[in-house]
Amino acid sequence: MIIRISTEGQFRVKSALLDTLADLDEKIIEAVANEKQDEYQTLFNQMIEMVRNEGKPLEPDELVESTVVLPPPDTTFAEARKLFVGDGVIPPDLL
């Protein structure tokens, strides 16, 4: 599976990671809905770091369609209010 971190690049990750990322996505949606900015930031940082640590970066010239696109690491809480709603950033049809 290919996950893109916007402004950073693409990472090849094992499909097994998807469940953990989806769980984080749900927790982020809840934190944003409940106006818990610190909790959002902690969870979002965990999501980004998980992809960085568990994934293998693709070469910049390797063009592959991304399965999931995560927002940039510097996504603000105000921006997150628009992104982490409904189904969040992990498409439910992937699960």
C-alpha positions, 0 to 999 in steps of 0.5 A: 500500500502507498501512503502519501504525506502531503508536502513530504513524499510517498511511503510503501507500508504493509497493509496491516498498518491500515487498521492502526491508522484507521483507529488513529483517524477515528480518534482524531475525528473525535478529538477535532469534534470535541475541540481537543486541540492538544489531543488532535496534535498528539494523535496526528503526530503519531499518525505521521510518525507511524507512516515515516517509521513503518514505511519505506520512502519511495524514490522521488522519481517513482510515480505510484498512485497513493492509496491514502493521502495524509495532510501535511505534518504542519496541518493546523487545528483549524485545517483539521476541522475541515479534513477530519470529519465524516470518514476522515482521511482513511477511506472506509472502503479500504478496511 
